[in-house]
Amino acid sequence: MHSSHVDALTIKHADIEARLHEEQARPARDDAMIRELKKRKLRIKEEIAGL
C-alpha cells in the first residue's frame, strides 16, 4: 500500500507539473493559479519525502 500511495502522489505531482507548464506558456497567464500550482506541487513533494 505504501508504494501505491507514493505512486499516486508521483502521478499527481506530474499532473500538476504539466498544468504548471501549460499555464506558464499561456500569453495571458494567471499568476495566482501558477502560485497555487507551485504550492500544491511542493506539498506533494514534501509528502513523498516524508514517507
C-alpha positions as CSV (number, residue, x, y, z in Angstrom):
1,M,0.0,0.0,0.0
2,H,2.9,2.4,0.8
3,S,4.2,2.0,-2.7
4,S,0.8,2.6,-4.4
5,H,0.4,5.8,-2.3
6,V,3.8,7.1,-3.4
7,D,2.9,6.1,-7.0
8,A,-0.4,8.1,-6.7
9,L,1.4,11.1,-5.3
10,T,4.0,10.9,-8.0
11,I,1.3,10.9,-10.7
12,K,-0.4,13.8,-9.1
13,H,2.9,15.7,-8.9
14,A,3.5,15.1,-12.6
15,D,-0.1,16.3,-13.4
16,I,0.5,19.5,-11.5
17,E,3.9,19.9,-13.3
18,A,2.2,19.6,-16.7
19,R,-0.6,22.1,-15.7
20,L,2.0,24.5,-14.4
21,H,3.9,24.4,-17.7
22,E,0.7,24.9,-19.7
23,E,-0.3,27.9,-17.6
24,Q,3.2,29.4,-17.9
25,A,3.1,29.1,-21.6
26,R,-0.2,30.9,-22.0
27,P,0.1,34.5,-23.3
28,A,-2.3,35.8,-20.6
29,R,-1.1,33.6,-17.8
30,D,-2.8,33.6,-14.4
31,D,-0.1,34.3,-11.8
32,A,-2.4,33.4,-8.9
33,M,-3.0,30.0,-10.5
34,I,0.7,29.5,-11.0
35,R,1.4,30.3,-7.3
36,E,-1.3,27.8,-6.3
37,L,0.0,25.1,-8.5
38,K,3.5,25.6,-7.2
39,K,2.3,25.3,-3.6
40,R,0.4,22.1,-4.4
41,K,3.4,20.6,-6.1
42,L,5.6,21.5,-3.2
43,R,3.2,20.0,-0.6
44,I,3.0,16.7,-2.6
45,K,6.8,16.6,-2.9
46,E,7.2,17.1,0.8
47,E,4.6,14.4,1.5
48,I,6.5,12.0,-0.7
49,A,9.8,12.9,1.0
50,G,8.2,12.3,4.4
51,L,7.1,8.7,3.5
